[in-house]
Amino acid sequence: MLPSLDLTNILMLIVGILIALTIHEMMHALVGFKLGDDTAAEEGRISLNPLKHIDPLMTVVLPVATIILLGTPILAAKPVPFNPERVRWGDYGAALIALAGPFSNLVLAIAGSLAMHFVTGSNTLLFQFIATFTVLNVSLFVFNMIPIPPLDGSRLLYAFAPDPVRRFMESLEQVGLFIVFGLILVGFGSVVSQWVSVVLNLLP
């Protein structure tokens, strides 16, 4: 899993978070644009510039703190805006926009896992960074696929859920992250960690 957190490893985590979240958020915006909604594009969110996507407190300090305290990252980047009336395929299009983020992290994790086979010396900083980056991206994939609003996985549930379930989920939008945080505090983080381990074992 994630390494012990000395100063070097914390810096590696911060760099990894900036890269992973920048690509995550950019992919939300890019898929939205491809599906007919230019709302995010007009705000400059189809960009590899981290400053377009991050909030220093919520995007860097919060995930590092929750990794240290709970072993699981809780993340909150700037939300990528989209206009559901412009998106092709309605709720299914919205689900594709949402899934683009975590699945970009899965692709990055696969790339990191493959890269580790070509880096010699498991004690080198490069190997440790790639290993940390891989675990971080798997953690982001698993965490964001939790089907609780406003996490990305909830959009997949929205697309197929009956109306009563959707109305209930809509009522959770403003407090969903607090619910997830509370669940992790009472032990749900171990479940997330188990799923992270499952996905890591499936990587090449």
DRENDREN-336582 format. One record per residue: residue in three letters; x, y, z of N, C-alpha, C, CB in turn. Coordinates in steps of 0.001 Angstrom, whole numbers, padded with zeros to 6 digits, always signed. Glycine has a CB too. Example, Ala and Ser with C-alpha at 12.3 -4.5 7.8 and 13.67 -1.06 7.14 Angstrom:
2
Ala+013190-005690+007800+012300-004500+007800+013200-003300+007800+011308-004473+009046Ser+012850-002250+007080+013670-001060+007140+012900+000030+007870+014084-000598+005725
// end
This chain:
204
Met+000848-001194+000000+000000+000000+000000+000886+001247+000000-000961+000004+001233Leu+000340+002381+000467+001120+003613+000472+002284+003508+001462+000222+004815+000824Pro+003425+004143+001135+004602+004029+001993+004442+004822+003283+005840+004501+001249Ser+005380+004566+004244+005405+005397+005446+005660+006840+005026+006496+004903+006457Leu+005058+007767+005752+005008+009140+005267+006058+010020+005929+003633+009721+005497Asp+007317+009926+005443+008307+010929+005799+008164+012087+004819+009760+010337+005780Leu+009027+013094+004943+008888+014293+004116+008980+013962+002629+009957+015317+004487Thr+009904+013076+002260+010063+012715+000847+008802+012071+000306+011252+011770+000662Asn+008237+011153+001072+007037+010461+000616+005829+011388+000568+006742+009279+001520Ile+005757+012338+001495+004669+013319+001445+004777+014167+000191+004685+014216+002694Leu+006008+014578-000155+006201+015352-001390+005829+014520-002615+007663+015836-001503Met+006193+013225-002610+005819+012357-003726+004304+012235-003827+006453+010967-003565Leu+003648+012141-002677+002195+012057-002667+001568+013314-003249+001689+011827-001252Ile+002089+014474-002846+001527+015732-003338+001688+015833-004848+002199+016932-002649Val+002883+015499-005358+003101+015530-006805+002175+014536-007500+004577+015216-007142Gly+002066+013331-006929+001186+012321-007516-000272+012754-007524+001322+011018-006765Ile-000708+013378-006430-002087+013863-006350-002343+014936-007403-002385+014415-004945Leu-001396+015861-007557-001573+016933-008543-001690+016360-009952-000402+017930-008473Ile-000838+015397-010289-000897+014795-011625-002198+014023-011803+000312+013866-011858Ala-002513+013163-010830-003683+012290-010956-004979+013086-011011-003734+011306-009795Leu-005104+014094-010151-006347+014864-010126-006471+015789-011329-006433+015673-008848Thr-005351+016313-011806-005404+017169-012991-005941+016383-014180-004007+017747-013313Ile-005406+015186-014381-005877+014354-015494-007313+013906-015258-004965+013128-015680His-007640+013559-014027-009005+013158-013663-010011+014246-014043-009094+012858-012150Glu-009737+015471-013606-010680+016566-013856-010699+016966-015327-010326+017777-012994Met-009524+016949-015972-009480+017282-017389-010314+016302-018210-008037+017291-017887Met-010269+015025-017836-011034+014020-018589-012536+014214-018416-010641+012609-018143His-012979+014631-017233-014393+015006-017076-014768+016060-018116-014669+015541-015638Ala-013925+017115-018181-014219+018233-019086-014149+017807-020545-013249+019385-018838Leu-013163+016996-020892-012978+016577-022279-014136+015710-022760-011663+015821-022432Val-014552+014751-021939-015664+013884-022337-016953+014688-022424-015830+012715-021345Gly-017148+015630-021497-018318+016503-021592-018330+017268-022905-018351+017480-020421Phe-017163+017783-023308-017062+018511-024574-017374+017590-025757-015654+019122-024732Lys-016849+016376-025719-017099+015418-026803-018570+015029-026883-016243+014167-026611Leu-019272+015135-025748-020693+014785-025724-021591+015996-025939-021041+014121-024408Gly-020999+017115-026360-021803+018249-026792-021924+019410-025831-023121+017786-027092Asp-021291+019316-024649-021401+020393-023665-020056+021103-023543-021859+019843-022283Asp-020015+022383-023909-018757+023127-023846-018644+023983-022589-018616+024004-025068Thr-019499+023729-021583-019482+024539-020356-018105+024514-019694-020546+024034-019367Ala-017555+023326-019484-016244+023211-018838-015140+023742-019730-015955+021762-018468Ala-015265+023505-021026-014242+023999-021962-014153+025514-021917-014548+023536-023397Glu-015297+026166-021802-015304+027631-021750-014641+028160-020488-016728+028151-021834Glu-014584+027354-019451-013911+027747-018214-012448+027315-018193-014636+027157-017017Gly-011965+026786-019309-010564+026396-019410-010212+025114-018701-009723+027467-018884Arg-011201+024230-018498-010952+023019-017734-010402+021863-018574-012216+022589-017066Ile-010380+022001-019900-009679+020995-020709-008221+021419-020752-010294+020862-022174Ser-007518+021155-019667-006167+021679-019493-005370+020763-018577-006202+023113-018925Leu-004074+020678-018843-003162+019942-017972-002500+020872-016950-002091+019229-018807Asn-003003+022083-016836-002515+023026-015836-003227+022740-014511-002747+024508-016294Pro-002501+022277-013495-003164+021949-012220-003921+023110-011611-002152+021463-011232Leu-003465+024335-011857-004115+025500-011259-005549+025676-011738-003323+026747-011567Lys-005886+025082-012879-007252+025150-013395-008202+024250-012607-007275+024762-014869His-007657+023284-011863-008501+022234-011294-008457+022131-009779-008110+020934-011868Ile-007401+022631-009150-007214+022296-007741-007601+023444-006819-005776+021902-007488Asp-007940+023057-005608-008072+023969-004488-006992+023546-003491-009538+023935-003849Pro-006067+024426-003114-004919+024003-002294-005309+023254-001020-004099+025206-001921Leu-006349+023718-000338-006741+023081+000908-007427+021747+000653-007656+023997+001704Met-008450+021752-000202-009273+020561-000382-008611+019514-001281-010611+020951-000960Thr-007725+019946-002179-007158+019022-003148-005795+018490-002727-007046+019694-004485Val-005076+019220-001873-003754+018775-001445-003735+018443+000044-002710+019844-001756Val-004118+019407+000888-004028+019193+002336-004996+018101+002801-004318+020504+003085Leu-006256+018138+002326-007247+017153+002773-006852+015720+002418-008600+017470+002165Pro-006488+015414+001162-006141+014020+000875-004902+013536+001606-005938+013846-000592Val-003867+014397+001728-002676+013980+002462-003029+013705+003927-001570+015059+002365Ala-003837+014589+004526-004222+014417+005928-005039+013149+006130-005015+015627+006414Thr-005972+012866+005217-006807+011683+005393-006055+010393+005094-008026+011777+004507Ile-005047+010455+004218-004193+009284+004016-003410+008998+005297-003224+009503+002816Ile-002870+010053+005914-002104+009878+007143-002996+009361+008271-001444+011201+007553Leu-004189+009953+008415-005057+009624+009548-005882+008362+009329-005978+010775+009829Leu-006351+008163+008085-007318+007101+007830-006819+006027+006871-008571+007692+007289Gly-005743+006308+006159-005241+005355+005180-005978+005390+003865-005308+003989+005734Thr-006935+006311+003717-007745+006430+002505-007874+007896+002133-009146+005789+002701Pro-007621+008246+000849-007718+009657+000481-009153+010120+000316-006960+009909-000792Ile-009486+011256+000916-010747+011943+000641-010390+013206-000122-011554+012267+001969Leu-010948+013352-001313-010522+014390-002236-011670+015296-002627-009910+013777-003467Ala-011334+016542-002887-012344+017486-003356-011676+018514-004241-013074+018170-002173Ala-011622+018254-005527-011125+019240-006484-012269+020186-006844-010544+018547-007764Lys-011938+021211-007630-012996+022092-008117-013941+021273-008985-012408+023301-008915Pro-015227+021295-008722-016164+020523-009553-016091+020977-011008-017611+020668-009022Val-016121+020010-011921-016161+020335-013351-017627+020580-013718-015527+019173-014236Pro-017943+021786-014177-019354+022084-014476-019804+021413-015765-019572+023598-014578Phe-021068+021056-015818-021651+020605-017080-023130+020951-017087-021439+019075-017287Asn-023652+021140-018283-025064+021460-018459-025767+020206-018971-025261+022669-019445Pro-026568+019539-018123-027190+018285-018546-028087+018431-019770-027987+017716-017416Glu-028581+019648-020020-029443+019847-021186-028656+019831-022495-030196+021160-021057Arg-027340+020025-022410-026504+020016-023612-025885+018649-023883-025408+021052-023485Val-025846+017806-022875-025135+016535-022979-025968+015521-023766-024802+015985-021576Arg-025349+014916-024753-026031+013866-025496-026303+012662-024595-025199+013444-026718Trp-027399+011990-024866-027797+010752-024189-028200+010959-022730-026670+009757-024254Gly-028518+012189-022357-029121+012451-021052-028314+011917-019881-030484+011864-021008Asp-028986+011157-019027-028328+010639-017824-027192+009682-018169-029344+009932-016931Tyr-027301+008979-019291-026224+008066-019681-024981+008861-020089-026682+007144-020843Gly-025188+009987-020783-024065+010865-021104-023431+011440-019858-024515+011987-022011Ala-024271+011849-018887-023751+012374-017623-022934+011313-016889-024901+012866-016732Ala-023386+010059-016975-022642+008966-016345-021284+008786-017008-023441+007656-016415Leu-021234+008900-018332-019955+008773-019040-018992+009890-018637-020179+008794-020564Ile-019526+011109-018489-018684+012225-018047-018111+011925-016661-019496+013553-018026Ala-018959+011434-015768-018515+011134-014403-017479+010013-014391-019712+010749-013526Leu-017723+008964-015174-016828+007812-015155-015482+008103-015800-017476+006648-015852Ala-015422+009130-016654-014162+009470-017318-013065+009787-016306-014362+010659-018258Gly-013430+010398-015181-012436+010749-014169-011796+009539-013517-013065+011602-013114Pro-012583+008710-012814-011970+007551-012153-011346+006564-013116-012990+006844-011326Phe-011909+006414-014315-011298+005468-015241-009984+005995-015804-012257+005155-016376Ser-009810+007321-015830-008495+007851-016193-007476+007485-015120-008553+009388-016383Asn-007901+007470-013850-007001+007045-012785-006658+005565-012897-007622+007333-011427Leu-007618+004762-013322-007338+003339-013519-006310+003150-014630-008636+002569-013853Val-006446+003902-015713-005473+003821-016811-004089+004254-016325-005922+004702-018009Leu-004029+005328-015537-002744+005769-014986-002143+004702-014077-002915+007084-014212Ala-002984+004021-013297-002493+002956-012420-001927+001799-013234-003616+002455-011501Ile-002600+001438-014315-002103+000365-015180-000758+000765-015790-003131+000039-016299Ala-000662+002029-016238+000594+002524-016807+001707+002489-015755+000415+003962-017351Gly+001384+002892-014530+002372+002858-013460+002816+001450-013137+001821+003508-012225Ser+001866+000521-013100+002192-000873-012813+003115-001450-013874+000920-001710-012716Leu+002827-001131-015136+003688-001601-016224+005072-000972-016135+003054-001286-017586Ala+005120+000323-015789+006406+001027-015717+007315+000426-014654+006183+002511-015428Met+006733-000072-013566+007550-000640-012495+008343-001860-012955+006671-001016-011319His+007861-002531-014002+008589-003690-014521+009866-003292-015246+007701-004485-015454Phe+009998-002020-015598+011135-001564-016391+012090-000679-015600+010646-000819-017602Val+011775-000431-014329+012640+000395-013489+013430-000522-012561+011807+001440-012672Thr+014741-000425-012640+015584-001273-011804+015798-000632-010436+016936-001534-012490Gly+015817-001471-009421+016104-000994-008068+014881-000511-007343+017109+000102-008112Ser+014308-001362-006487+013081-000994-005780+013312+000070-004715+012469-002218-005145Asn+014578+000362-004422+014871+001376-003404+015115+002756-004004+016080+000959-002593Thr+015059+002870-005330+015285+004165-005954+014064+005061-005779+015616+003995-007443Leu+014290+006369-005795+013184+007316-005661+012204+007186-006817+013714+008747-005584Leu+012732+006917-008022+011850+006785-009183+010895+005619-009000+012668+006601-010469Phe+011419+004469-008568+010563+003307-008354+009541+003587-007260+011405+002077-007991Gln+009990+004213-006174+009071+004507-005070+007984+005482-005510+009840+005081-003869Phe+008364+006468-006345+007350+007397-006821+006329+006686-007702+008000+008546-007589Ile+006793+005850-008621+005863+005135-009508+004954+004222-008698+006636+004315-010565Ala+005525+003535-007696+004710+002653-006853+003657+003453-006083+005604+001872-005869Thr+004084+004593-005511+003143+005455-004791+002063+005976-005726+003882+006629-004133Phe+002480+006406-006915+001558+006933-007922+000536+005881-008333+002331+007423-009151Thr+000988+004643-008463+000089+003556-008855-000960+003292-007779+000888+002279-009134Val-000503+003181-006535-001437+002939-005430-002403+004108-005281-000670+002710-004109Leu-001889+005319-005401-002729+006507-005281-003834+006496-006331-001883+007780-005415Asn-003491+006172-007574-004498+006176-008636-005524+005070-008458-003832+006037-009988Val-005101+003913-007971-006079+002873-007662-007003+003341-006547-005375+001560-007264Ser-006430+004001-005533-007249+004517-004435-008262+005539-004936-006362+005145-003356Leu-007826+006415-005843-008746+007403-006409-009844+006731-007220-007986+008402-007284Phe-009477+005718-007982-010477+004982-008764-011523+004352-007850-009800+003895-009620Val-011074+003625-006850-012004+002925-005951-012851+003920-005169-011234+002010-004978Phe-012200+004934-004603-012928+005911-003782-013996+006631-004591-011959+006930-003180Asn-013632+007075-005796-014588+007839-006601-015705+006991-007181-013871+008531-007715Met-015540+005686-007185-016604+004812-007680-017635+004470-006603-016003+003536-008231Ile-017433+004953-005378-018457+004758-004337-019730+005476-004788-017966+005301-002930Pro-020868+004782-004816-022087+005380-005397-022854+006286-004438-023006+004288-005870Ile-022146+007191-003795-022772+008170-002894-022512+009556-003464-022215+008047-001420Pro-023553+010355-003704-023341+011710-004217-022465+012506-003251-024695+012430-004436Pro-021597+013385-003752-021402+013749-005162-020282+012986-005847-021125+015211-005269Leu-019891+011825-005323-018811+011064-005935-019228+010561-007317-018405+009884-005035Asp-018237+010313-008167-018515+009993-009565-019364+008739-009730-017224+009824-010314Gly-019158+007767-008872-019911+006524-008994-021410+006715-008861-019446+005550-007966Ser-021821+007802-008193-023261+008031-008021-023935+008326-009351-023507+009185-007047Arg-023195+008898-010313-023789+009220-011617-024149+007968-012390-022837+010073-012441Leu-023378+006916-012187-023722+005640-012824-025016+005102-012222-022570+004605-012656Leu-025164+005238-010917-026394+004797-010264-027577+005652-010694-026239+004842-008744Tyr-027360+006972-010822-028413+007869-011291-028983+007391-012627-027874+009301-011427Ala-028104+006947-013517-028513+006608-014882-029479+005433-014917-027296+006292-015728Phe-029434+004565-013896-030234+003346-013938-031228+003230-012777-029323+002150-013937Ala-031129+004117-011781-031972+004001-010590-033395+004472-010870-031374+004805-009435Pro-034388+003895-010199-035766+004402-010304-035882+005772-009658-036760+003424-009646Asp-036953+006487-009985-037118+007871-009524-037029+008041-008012-038432+008396-009991Pro-037646+007175-007201-037538+007384-005740-036088+007355-005255-038344+006315-004995Val-035292+006441-005809-033885+006357-005414-033143+007609-005864-033221+005094-006009Arg-033449+008088-007060-032786+009287-007570-033121+010503-006718-033185+009541-009024Arg-034376+010631-006309-034754+011768-005465-034027+011707-004123-036281+011794-005242Phe-033897+010496-003582-033169+010336-002320-031701+010718-002495-033285+008885-001808Met-031109+010291-003596-029710+010627-003848-029520+012125-004029-029203+009889-005078Glu-030470+012777-004696-030383+014226-004883-030395+014950-003545-031537+014723-005760Ser-031119+014397-002578-031181+015023-001253-029853+014896-000505-032305+014396-000424Leu-028992+013990-000965-027702+013779-000306-026569+014587-000926-027348+012322-000342Glu-026845+015281-002031-025774+015933-002782-024915+016844-001911-026359+016731-003922Gln-025525+017633-001044-024784+018630-000272-024047+018036+000925-025724+019703+000204Val-024454+016846+001351-023852+016274+002563-023160+014947+002283-024914+016080+003638Gly-023114+014550+001020-022594+013228+000681-021164+013001+001128-022684+013017-000787Leu-020276+013996+000931-018887+013818+001334-018760+013655+002849-018047+015003+000863Phe-019618+014331+003605-019590+014162+005056-020043+012762+005448-020473+015212+005737Ile-020998+012223+004696-021444+010846+004950-020307+009873+004686-022668+010490+004071Val-019607+010064+003561-018476+009193+003239-017396+009305+004303-017899+009541+001859Phe-017103+010540+004713-016097+010752+005754-016503+010035+007045-015900+012262+006016Gly-017785+010150+007401-018274+009472+008603-018176+007965+008489-019707+009866+008880Leu-018500+007426+007310-018402+005979+007106-016967+005492+007265-018930+005599+005723Ile-016023+006278+006737-014616+005891+006858-014176+005931+008313-013724+006812+006007Leu-014663+006930+009059-014304+007031+010479-014792+005820+011270-014884+008311+011082Val-015908+005222+010861-016449+004084+011617-016029+002745+011019-017971+004165+011670Gly-015043+002785+010121-014486+001522+009653-014650+001212+008188-015074+000453+010402Phe-015397+002052+007446-015602+001778+006027-014299+001912+005242-016658+002720+005454Gly-013341+002654+005805-012055+002796+005131-011370+001471+004908-011158+003695+005918Ser-011588+000521+005820-010974-000805+005647-011573-001531+004455-011150-001652+006916Val-012857-001301+004203-013505-001895+003033-012912-001303+001756-015040-001666+003077Val-012747+000025+001750-012124+000687+000595-010718+000146+000383-012085+002226+000793Ser-009954-000006+001467-008586-000518+001357-008569-001937+000801-007894-000483+002721Gln-009546-002751+001189-009617-004116+000659-009850-004108-000842-010728-004906+001356Trp-010731-003207-001296-010992-003111-002736-009786-002558-003469-012216-002230-003006Val-009064-001639-002843-007818-001140-003436-006844-002304-003631-007178-000031-002538Ser-006732-003165-002618-005848-004320-002721-006286-005263-003829-005798-005062-001400Val-007597-005466-003958-008115-006339-005016-007720-005803-006391-009651-006467-004914Val-007932-004500-006595-007606-003899-007911-006101-003945-008150-008116-002424-007993Leu-005301-003661-007118-003846-003700-007285-003379-005091-007693-003146-003272-005990Asn-003993-006113-007133-003602-007484-007488-003995-007862-008895-004214-008459-006529Leu-004916-007132-009495-005338-007404-010867-004485-006664-011906-006795-007022-011037Leu-003686-005710-011445-002868-004951-012379-001746-005812-012951-002288-003715-011693Pro-001316-005515-014178-000235-006300-014789+001105-006103-014080-000090-005930-016256
// end
